[in-house]
Amino acid sequence: MSNKERQSYFQSLRKGLELAEYRMLRDKAMRNLTIVQGDGAVGVREVSARQVFKEIYKEDVPAF
């Protein structure tokens, strides 16, 4: 596999993971659920998916 093919593969993989995260957060936000999020220093915390979705994507949470 050439370097160019490898970069293309990783770019496609990254896009797929971003789309999966977007859909998961949107679904959980629509259902008013929480997610577990690593805070980088101490450990993990439980936060509202609705809040995280609004902060990351700057969109209103869609209704059913």
C-alpha positions in Angstrom: 0.0 0.0 0.0 1.5 3.3 -1.0 1.7 6.3 1.3 -1.0 8.1 -0.8 -3.4 5.1 -0.5 -2.7 4.9 3.3 -3.5 8.6 3.7 -6.7 8.2 1.7 -7.7 5.2 3.8 -7.1 7.0 7.1 -9.0 10.1 5.9 -12.0 7.9 5.0 -11.8 6.2 8.4 -11.7 9.5 10.2 -14.7 10.8 8.3 -16.6 7.6 9.1 -15.8 7.9 12.8 -16.8 11.6 12.9 -20.2 10.7 11.2 -20.8 7.9 13.7 -20.1 10.2 16.6 -22.4 12.9 15.2 -25.2 10.4 14.8 -24.7 8.8 18.2 -24.7 12.2 19.9 -27.8 13.4 18.0 -29.7 10.2 18.8 -28.8 10.4 22.5 -29.6 14.2 22.6 -33.0 13.6 21.1 -33.8 11.0 23.8 -32.5 13.3 26.6 -29.8 10.7 27.6 -26.4 11.2 29.1 -22.9 10.2 27.8 -19.8 9.3 29.7 -16.9 11.6 28.7 -13.2 11.6 29.6 -12.1 14.9 31.0 -8.4 14.4 30.1 -6.9 14.7 33.6 -8.9 13.1 36.5 -11.0 10.5 34.8 -14.5 10.4 33.5 -17.7 12.3 34.0 -21.4 11.9 33.0 -22.8 14.8 30.9 -25.9 15.6 29.0 -25.7 14.5 25.4 -27.9 17.5 24.5 -25.4 19.9 26.0 -22.4 18.3 24.3 -24.3 18.2 20.9 -25.1 21.9 21.1 -21.5 22.8 22.1 -19.8 20.7 19.4 -22.1 21.1 16.4 -23.7 24.5 17.2 -27.1 23.0 16.1 -30.4 22.7 17.9 -31.4 19.2 18.8 -33.9 17.8 16.3 -37.3 16.6 17.5 -38.7 13.2 16.7 
